[in-house]
């Protein structure tokens, strides 16, 4: 694998603009209504953020079944604690913090072997079904890169994995990641830098072993 491939694989590409902008007026209105007990508004908040929550949990945990459990726990906690949430704040960063904590709890409760996530494989299958040989080769290559990166993520310590997932895969600013993780920006930069190097070495080692 050529130099820089792991960085390309870590580039955030999955988040939608809706997920990125948690401060949209309608989202703030949904938060206000959900805090007042409006179940429909709460359902809309879940719908808007469920992809982000599941994707983040999947990167943190490496298993689809555990990520689904973490996503369910995240929204249960959101329902339980939304009344305490300041509706003047952005929901997104708070929700990232909840999913990180829920994923940590799931990982500690369910220490078991890790599996390759299914999202990259599904993407390759969808592309291959509608493309020619070049598209199929490209899709398979991207899926393989993501599988290698996920395998590398699974080897990282919990804090480094959370930092690099939020910073490099979710694309959050360093300052935001620091707030979510309850850390300093300097610590986050150090964790991300160390994680990137470990991922690069892991991926290159796997490539040399082929």
C-alpha angles and dihedrals in degrees: 000000000000121000114278096027093117090053089053090050090052093053110117108248107143105065117100123223089248091058091047095053106059090158097069111133093243091053091051089050091050090051091051092049094044090052087056091054101265104154094192091056091049090051090053090052090052092048092050095049105029095096092051092047095048093043093051093046090049092054091047097046105028094215125093095212092052092044090054090051090049091049091051091048090048093057092043088055091045089055092046097048104028090099088066093049117107103236090206089069127078113267095211100071091044091050091049088055091051094050092047091052093044091050091050090052092049091049092051093048096045110040102173142126116304126236131206111263116250101221096085092047091050091050091053091049093051093049094045093051092060104030142072128246095288093050091047092050091048093049093049090049092052091047091051091050091052092048090053092048091049090050088051092048089054090060094055125098113258097257095047091048093051092047096050094043092053096040104038106023101032091034098224120160116260092245091054092048089051091053093047093050095039091240140116124269090241091055092049092050090050093048093048093047092050092045093050091052092049091049091049092050092046094051093045090048091052090049093051090050093059 
